[in-house]
Amino acid sequence: MQGTKRLLMSSQLQKRRKESNKTWKRIIQNWELYIFIAPAFFYFLIFSYGPMYGIQIAFKNFIPTKGILGSDWVGFDHFIRFFDSYYFWDLLWNTFSISLYDLAIGFPIPIILALAFNEVKDGFFKRLTQTITYAPHFISVVVMAGMIITFLSSSTGIVVHIIQWLGFDAPQFLTDPKWFKTVYVFSGVWQSAGWGTIIYLAALSGVDPQLHEAAIIDGATRFQRVRHINIPTLVPTMTILLILNMGSLLGVGFEKILLLQNSLNMGASDVISTFVYRSGLVDAQYSFSTAVGLFNSVINAVLLIVVNQIVRRTSENSLW
């Protein structure tokens, strides 16, 4: 028995050595490719995976003078404190509602724009409309927030004056909590919808022109060709982008929200990311804010995995 075990172990060791030798041979043969990918590898290793060392302060009572290693462990106390707080469900609802609202409005619009641009013949009008829709993407978040505040100001806003000129009472866009999510979502659509069409236009460029020619010969209308040729071509791209968007459902960026936030709309504008900013940087509650941010990241990762598995079982389009 012992002799057979030794033979099996020696054979396994030989197989591992052969596999490792083959791996090193492939690396040596393709050394240019590994050098080419090295900057990206070290970038993510240093700036994405390296800082994960600091996640442990979410389970400690972190004191800067003691450092990470010298601080005392407190386990899940910070998580329990966040879950038991009176603002937990409000933060969760605001984050989810803004993200779902943005997904429901912002996800289909680039698809519609791409289908529309694809049907327009090359010319001045197509180039002009594409430039107009792409341009807002290059406006910084700070400038965009300033433009929104200027346009929607109750005293000097041009949008408010136009509504009043038409004979209607203009709502308080910047101070009424009911309007905050709408302002945030539609301003984001205005800024990013045109840029998002580039991916779908790239996918539509791969459609075989012979499919459209055959459909025209068979008497298919333009709407039928869009429905049965263009849209099925976009489905794989739509699926991947939907999975990625679902994976960042709680990852609402705090920059624009923080710039548009005020004490009057706080009930609808306070999300997890802005709360982490206030508790971590303003109030210096480093461990508590890290715990809240870690909770946010874990939920996003779980959503990404679950949605990917659902899509994988229902179709062939998934991330992995």
Number of C-alpha atoms within 10 A of each C-alpha: 6 7 8 9 10 11 12 12 12 12 12 12 12 12 12 12 12 12 12 12 12 12 12 12 12 11 13 12 10 11 11 11 11 12 11 10 10 11 11 11 12 12 12 11 12 12 10 10 11 11 10 10 9 11 15 17 24 25 20 23 20 22 16 10 8 10 11 18 12 13 16 15 16 14 14 12 16 20 20 11 14 17 13 11 10 10 13 14 13 15 20 15 16 20 22 18 17 22 21 17 16 20 17 12 15 20 18 12 18 22 22 15 20 23 20 13 17 17 12 11 10 10 8 9 11 16 13 11 13 18 13 11 18 19 15 19 18 11 11 12 16 13 11 19 20 14 14 19 17 15 17 20 18 18 10 12 15 14 16 20 19 12 13 13 11 9 9 11 11 16 15 15 21 20 18 14 18 16 15 22 21 16 16 19 20 16 17 19 22 17 21 20 25 23 20 21 22 17 16 22 19 13 17 19 12 10 14 10 10 9 12 17 13 11 17 14 9 9 11 15 11 12 10 13 17 18 13 12 17 20 16 13 18 20 14 16 16 19 18 16 16 17 23 17 19 23 21 18 23 27 20 19 14 19 14 18 20 18 14 21 21 15 9 12 19 16 17 21 25 23 27 27 23 19 19 22 18 14 18 18 12 11 11 12 17 21 24 24 26 22 25 23 20 16 17 19 16 13 16 20 16 13 20 20 17 15 16 23 16 12 18 14 10 10 11 11 17 19 15 8
